Amino acid sequence: MDGAECQAFDLDDVFVACEGLEITPTPDGCVVYDAAREKVHYLNPTAAVVYELCDGARSPRAICAFLAQAYGLDRQPVEATGDCLKTLIAEGLVRPCAKSFAEP
């Protein structure tokens, strides 16, 4: 996916993991294998959490709030979360989707 396809998103958009990916948890994050593209992605612990939270119900705003609470941050990591999501989108690991009614 090129930069033109990875457009900005709203903090209230929602994302879901792309289909056909094999996820293997590791002590320091996870490994995501995309068999169709024969590509391996290594996600650090925070990126792995962001990836897991792309469940079709949580928005970037909700993901930021979760990360701030989970890591005991004084401020929500809006920029870092946005950068992470942009990378996950660009690498074909998550995609936008219609918002689920089952928001946690």
Secondary structure, 3 states (H helix, E strand, C coil): CCCCCCCCCCCCCEEEECCCEEEEEECCEEEEEECCCCEEEEECHHHHHHHHHCECCCCHHHHHHHHHHHCCCCCCCHHHHHHHHHHHHHCCCEEEECCCCCCC
